[in-house]
Amino acid sequence: MSLLVFSLFTILVFSSSCCSATRFQHQHRYMQKKITLDLPSKIGINYGRRGNNLPSPYQSINFIKSIKAGHVKLYDADPESLTLLSQTNLYVTITVPNHLITSLSTNQTTAEDWVQTNIIPYYPQTHIRFVLVGNEILSVEERRNITANVVPAMRKIVTSLRAHGIHNIKVGTALDMDSLRSSFPPSNSTFREDIAEPLMLPLLKFLNGTNSYFFINLQPYFRWSRNPMNTSLEYALFQGNSTYTDPQTGLVYRNLLDQMLDSVIFAMTKLGYPHIRIAISETGWPNSGDIDETGANVLNAATYNRNLIKKMTAIPPIGTPARPGLAIPTFVFSLFDEDQKSGSGTQRHYGILHPDGTPIYDIDFTGEKPLTGFNPLPKPTNNVPYKGIVWCVPVVGASEAQLEEALRMACGRSNTTCAALAPGRECYEPVSVYWHASYAVSSYWAEFRTENVRCYFNGLARMTTVNPGNDRCKFPGVTL
């Protein structure tokens, strides 16, 4: 029967006579009989803790209950959090850190020890439903070793769970869209050649055999913001009347998220696995970001997440054009802003709550509140790309020791970066650590920005549109 379903599906997608969206959707309704859900459709929240101003796990879990999320995803297996979650009705997802994957994959005893430490003391009082082995493993250094070991590690964890009689905890891994070679149009989507055979085929076989989910981290913000003039903002935010029709299947897309989800489904199908369920392990919209990060603001973040929740909590489920009517477990990213994350400013600004638990913007995780029932938010000013010169300067409150470290780092890579700070040169005076560090970080950023250097310096720097130089000393900047 499964062979027949796959054959029909393959004919439907790849035959030159298969451009009818009606036939395509009919086939997927037939496939729904094979795809069943074992989780409620309530929306989940990602609870990350990479911040120096965040509340305790006790307070954080109370905040999660207050927003009426149904699931929570941890980026580890924090004992305090797992103990506190045993006193809630929240469904819990825990994560194996990337650096443990190799050791878990090579030894069943190591995997058993991990299960004994991180699951057995809490289960079933804590409603653990998923174990994710790694997070975005293709984006980390030393990924080749991790890539080869992730599926063996998953198998060993399942073996250990089964030995304890645990069958309702599913095991998966959270991948990013960088696993795809192409994703547009959705029907043209394929996994990258370098990972299709060594990673994706074994992973899909494992997920199919264990009836688990393909977890994907989806951030339409980055897809949209890379070229905001070519994709409608309303299309990315589930608004307006913009549509895109896939030329091969005739499927009509009304938002960017569905388009991205279906690209994953088509890529799985081309490797012979059209039935694997899909779950969104991260999705959201940044409430703020750097000056060059167009569209990162509170109104867009609120709009995206409110509309996302409406879509994902709809009864009956909406699904996607390729899989209409199917519920998709979804985790919003994220509970708090996390100020110790590196990278661009948006990486630190996905939160829905301030550290004291007050909302950055109002949101209803049940999906019951009408979209018109929320208070108005300030109109954003950065929905179009900024045009002008931008400089990089130290943040207010940086200590002299921190500034000295930034100065050493910025001036240590190139002889030209800080040449203007030499005695007698145009930027030598005033002689102060703050002045010299200000010039150094701006010069360094301007010189190496094309090599993906960010204006961050471990939290010591920020972008500004106010020229920090003077008539004698011209600070290097970047023209956007």
Number of C-alpha atoms within 10 A of each C-alpha: 6 10 8 9 16 17 12 12 19 15 12 19 19 14 12 10 11 16 18 14 19 12 14 20 18 13 17 20 16 11 17 14 9 12 12 11 14 8 13 13 19 22 24 28 26 23 22 18 22 15 15 9 15 19 17 13 17 13 14 21 18 16 19 21 16 11 19 17 21 21 27 23 28 20 17 21 19 13 14 11 17 24 16 15 23 18 11 14 14 23 21 22 25 23 22 22 15 17 13 17 24 17 14 25 21 14 13 18 12 17 25 20 14 18 18 15 13 19 20 14 14 18 16 12 14 22 21 24 21 20 24 22 25 26 22 18 24 18 12 12 9 11 14 13 12 22 19 17 19 24 26 21 26 26 19 21 24 22 16 19 22 13 11 13 9 15 12 14 19 20 26 26 24 20 22 18 20 14 24 18 17 18 22 14 17 26 26 16 22 23 23 15 12 11 17 19 13 15 16 21 16 16 20 22 16 18 22 17 10 15 17 22 23 23 21 24 22 20 21 21 26 17 16 20 21 12 12 18 11 9 15 18 22 17 20 25 24 21 15 13 10 15 13 15 15 18 13 19 25 18 21 17 20 20 23 23 22 20 25 22 24 23 25 23 23 22 26 22 20 17 16 16 18 20 21 20 23 20 19 21 26 22 23 23 30 29 22 24 19 17 19 18 22 22 27 27 23 22 19 25 24 23 19 23 22 22 16 21 22 20 17 22 22 16 11 10 15 16 17 23 20 27 23 15 17 21 26 24 22 26 25 27 27 23 24 28 28 21 18 15 17 16 16 17 24 21 18 21 24 27 27 29 21 16 21 13 19 11 15 18 19 16 20 18 23 18 19 11 13 10 14 7 7 14 8 10 13 8 11 13 12 15 16 15 17 16 10 10 14 21 25 30 26 27 15 9 7 13 14 13 10 16 24 15 14 22 22 15 15 21 19 13 11 11 8 12 22 24 16 19 21 12 11 9 12 14 22 18 15 10 11 11 15 18 20 22 27 23 29 29 32 27 26 26 25 22 17 12 13 9 8 10 15 22 25 21 21 14 16 19 22 20 21 16 13 11 15 18 15 9 7 10 16 14 21 23 23 15 11 11
